Amino acid sequence: MGHELIVFEGSNIRRTLHNNEWWFCVNDIVQVLTDSSDVQQYIKRMRNRDAELNSNWGTNCTPLELIADDGKKRKMQCANVEGLFRIIQSIPSKKAEPFKRWLAKVGYERVQEIENPELAQQRMRELYKAKGYSDAWIEKRVRGIAVRDELTDEWKNRGVKDGREYSILTAEISKATFGLTPSEYKDLKGLKRENLRDHMTDLELIFTMLGEASTKEIAQNTDAQGFNKNQIAAKEGGKIAGDARKQLEIKSGQKVVSKGNYLTQKQAKQIESKE
């Protein structure tokens, strides 16, 4: 989901929802506050010099799945707002106070979003708008998130396990739709930790939605149960989108799959504006 990354002073911090609250990647937090060249060693030294923090580490932190640098989901140490406040106490940094204020605000916003889900969508739109995305693109991105959520809810109800199985099915849809798995797609666009869908064109988003919506419909209509049956549905749903993409490419004479990403497009626009 688009909310998996949040930015503090230009640095990306990974987070995930767990027990209906945000949990943040401890490594990312320490990196932001210390600019350490070896975050793991810094955390080790920090725990060694703070006996109380070390003894309660399992209480303050828990391993949760996040997107790693290679694009795959891996378990990493995460902490909620309360746990992070305790960790920050052990980090001598000028950024600590502004970070605490930022963290408190982020935590409070989650409470508001639970009470009023429309706020989450509004904040997401504002974030994309601030980054320079067009209103038309934002509408497709928001709709794409809804389609994705509907599909993963369907998978959950049909006995597909979150994590690895979701990733495999997603790769099947992408491969059939675009001829590329998500990791191959990110390589094509020159992305690392960035969210692939945040760097798709309008057409790429549309065909992604078509593949996932088709997969959900097929799973429902065939009553696909379990991973293997849903894998078949994913391939068939992706093929529907893939066939439509190929037809468009024939008629338009233009390829849908693009090497471009938002970062390079933004840089090009900045250069144009200066000329």
Buried (B, 14 or more C-beta within 10 A) or exposed (E): BBBBBBEBEEBBBBBBBEEEEBBBBBBBBBBBBBEBEEBEEBBEEBBEEBEEBBEEBEEBBBEBBBBEEEBEBEEBBBBBBEBBBBBBEBBEBEBEEEBBEBBEEBBEBBEEBEEEEEBBBEBBBEBBEEEEBEEEBBEBBBBBBEBBEEBBEBBEEBEBEEEEBBBBBBBBBBBBBBEBBBBBBBEBBEBEBBBBBBBBBEBBBBBBBBBBBBBBBBBEEEEBEEBEBBBBBBBBBBBBBBEBBEEBBEEEEEEBBBEBBBBEBEEEEEEEEEE
